[in-house]
Amino acid sequence: MVEQGKTYLVMGLLDHDSIAYAIGKTIQGLGGNVIYTVQNERMKKLFLDGRRSKLSDEERDGLNIRYCDITIDDEVKALFADIGPLSGVVHSIAFGNPKTCLGEEFHTDAIDDILLSHHISCVSLATVARYAHKNMTDGGSIVAMTFDASHTFPFYNWMGVQKAALEGLVRALARRHGRDNIRVNAVSAGPLSTMAATKIPGFTELSDIWNNSSPLSWDPVVDRQAVADSVAYMIGCYSKKITGQVIKVDGGASIVGGQLLPHEHPQT
């Protein structure tokens, strides 16, 4: 579990509803110190300080936030040079232009958008590991957030490709950083209702797939906490011999072939 008094970095905070915030609050509740990253000051003002924010003044004042644009190597390097010892890092960062990388049509001429999506959603994890491991001299854990890459889903298109690449990168980094006593894993969550999810064309249809095929059921709002709990386990010392794995927290949807029969649905 999370170690009391140790520091954990949660990268990719957007707003109160983001999975990054739920993960950070869970780690804090277990006694860890949390540092968040936000892409830039503009994003913080828009989603955390502005009218869209659901945070109280007390909650907002309690956040330890650093700025880091994951596509700028010098910013990542400076971040880790400044924050000191870490026991874990959560990479909750992804992006795909919804007009070109997502939607009804897979094919696109927007190659630059695909490359940017790959940089942010996949390559950035390697950049983080490259600098973070120097802050984890006693070992630790890196956890990336992914989405079922063993299947293709409607509308998800190039983001599905990026998540498949991310999961391959998790395995490569796990092998590389084993010598540093650092574990690298991914948590594959079912669809979650977040600000980022609202930008995914067909998100409602994706959620319906989970609602119809999860033996344990799936709620894209309520089950955000179940995902955060699993990340807290993977980031902590109780998972110390798990590395290079994709842990699926999806109500069991990924193991089901076809749809659930009427008698298989959860009893209410």
SVG drawing of the C-alpha trace seen along z (x, -y; Angstrom):
<svg xmlns="http://www.w3.org/2000/svg" viewBox="-33 -32 53 49">
<polyline fill="none" stroke="black" stroke-width="0.4" points="0.0,0.0 1.0,-3.7 3.8,-4.4 3.0,-7.0 4.8,-10.3 6.3,-9.3 5.9,-11.6 4.0,-10.6 3.7,-12.5 0.4,-12.4 0.8,-13.8 -2.1,-14.9 -4.5,-16.8 -7.2,-18.6 -10.2,-19.2 -12.2,-17.8 -13.6,-15.0 -10.4,-13.7 -9.1,-10.3 -5.8,-12.0 -7.6,-13.9 -9.3,-10.8 -6.0,-9.0 -4.3,-11.8 -7.0,-12.1 -6.9,-8.4 -3.1,-8.4 -3.4,-11.3 -6.1,-9.5 -3.7,-6.6 -1.0,-8.9 1.0,-9.8 2.1,-13.3 0.9,-14.2 2.4,-16.5 0.2,-17.1 1.3,-18.3 -0.9,-20.5 0.1,-21.2 0.4,-25.0 -0.9,-28.0 -3.7,-28.6 -5.1,-25.1 -5.0,-25.5 -6.9,-28.8 -9.5,-27.4 -10.3,-24.1 -9.2,-24.5 -9.5,-28.2 -12.3,-29.3 -16.0,-29.0 -15.8,-25.4 -14.1,-24.4 -16.0,-22.3 -13.2,-22.6 -13.8,-24.5 -11.2,-27.2 -9.8,-24.8 -9.4,-22.0 -7.8,-24.2 -5.4,-25.7 -4.4,-22.2 -3.2,-21.2 0.6,-21.1 0.7,-21.8 3.6,-22.1 3.5,-23.0 4.8,-20.5 4.2,-20.3 5.0,-16.7 6.1,-17.5 8.9,-19.8 11.8,-17.8 13.4,-20.6 10.2,-21.1 10.1,-17.4 13.8,-17.5 13.3,-20.6 10.3,-19.2 12.2,-16.2 15.3,-18.2 13.1,-20.4 10.8,-18.0 13.2,-15.7 12.8,-12.1 9.7,-10.1 8.2,-6.7 5.9,-6.6 4.7,-8.4 1.3,-8.1 1.2,-8.9 -2.4,-10.0 -1.8,-11.7 -3.3,-11.2 -4.5,-13.2 -5.9,-12.7 -7.5,-15.4 -11.2,-14.3 -11.7,-15.7 -9.0,-13.6 -7.8,-10.8 -11.3,-9.8 -14.8,-9.5 -16.6,-7.5 -13.8,-7.3 -10.4,-5.7 -8.4,-7.0 -7.1,-10.5 -4.5,-12.7 -3.7,-14.4 -0.4,-12.6 0.9,-15.5 -2.1,-14.9 -1.3,-11.2 2.3,-11.9 1.4,-14.4 -1.0,-12.0 1.7,-9.3 4.1,-11.7 1.7,-12.7 -0.1,-9.4 2.9,-7.0 6.4,-8.4 5.9,-10.8 5.9,-7.8 9.5,-7.0 10.5,-10.6 9.0,-10.5 10.7,-7.3 14.0,-8.6 14.1,-11.5 11.9,-10.0 14.1,-7.1 16.8,-9.4 14.4,-10.6 13.6,-7.0 16.9,-6.0 15.2,-3.5 13.1,-2.0 9.4,-2.7 6.6,-2.4 5.4,-4.0 1.8,-3.5 0.4,-4.5 -3.3,-4.8 -4.5,-2.8 -7.7,-1.6 -8.3,2.0 -5.9,2.3 -6.6,6.0 -9.9,5.1 -10.9,2.4 -13.9,0.2 -16.1,-2.1 -14.9,-5.7 -11.7,-5.2 -9.6,-4.7 -6.0,-6.1 -6.3,-6.4 -6.7,-2.6 -3.4,-2.3 -1.7,-4.7 -2.8,-2.7 -1.5,0.5 1.8,-1.2 1.7,-2.5 1.2,1.0 4.2,2.3 6.3,-0.6 5.2,0.4 6.8,3.8 10.0,2.4 10.4,-0.1 9.7,2.6 12.6,4.6 14.9,1.5 14.2,0.2 14.1,3.5 17.8,2.9 16.7,-0.3 14.2,1.6 11.4,-0.4 8.2,1.3 6.4,0.1 2.8,1.2 -0.5,-0.1 -4.0,-0.1 -6.6,0.4 -9.9,-1.2 -13.3,-0.9 -14.9,-4.1 -14.9,-6.9 -16.9,-10.1 -14.3,-12.8 -13.7,-16.1 -11.4,-14.3 -14.1,-11.6 -16.6,-14.3 -14.3,-14.9 -14.5,-11.3 -17.1,-10.9 -19.3,-8.0 -18.4,-7.9 -22.0,-7.1 -21.8,-4.1 -18.6,-3.0 -20.1,-3.2 -23.1,-1.1 -20.7,1.6 -19.4,1.9 -22.9,1.6 -24.0,4.5 -21.0,6.8 -19.5,6.3 -20.3,9.2 -19.8,6.9 -21.5,4.0 -19.9,0.7 -20.7,-2.9 -18.5,-5.5 -19.0,-7.9 -19.1,-5.8 -16.4,-3.4 -13.8,-6.1 -13.0,-5.4 -12.5,-1.7 -9.9,-2.6 -8.2,-5.0 -8.0,-2.3 -6.3,0.1 -3.8,-2.6 -3.0,-3.2 -2.3,0.5 -0.1,0.6 1.8,-2.5 2.5,-1.1 4.7,1.4 2.2,4.3 2.6,4.8 6.4,4.9 6.9,8.0 4.5,6.9 6.0,5.3 5.4,5.0 1.7,5.8 -1.6,4.4 -4.1,4.6 -7.7,4.4 -10.2,2.6 -13.3,2.8 -15.9,4.9 -14.8,7.9 -16.0,6.6 -12.7,7.6 -13.1,11.3 -16.6,11.6 -17.3,12.9 -20.6,11.4 -23.1,9.8 -24.3,11.0 -27.3,13.2 -30.3,11.9 -29.5,14.2 -25.8,13.1 -26.5,9.4 -25.8,8.2 -28.7,8.6 -30.0,5.4"/>
</svg>
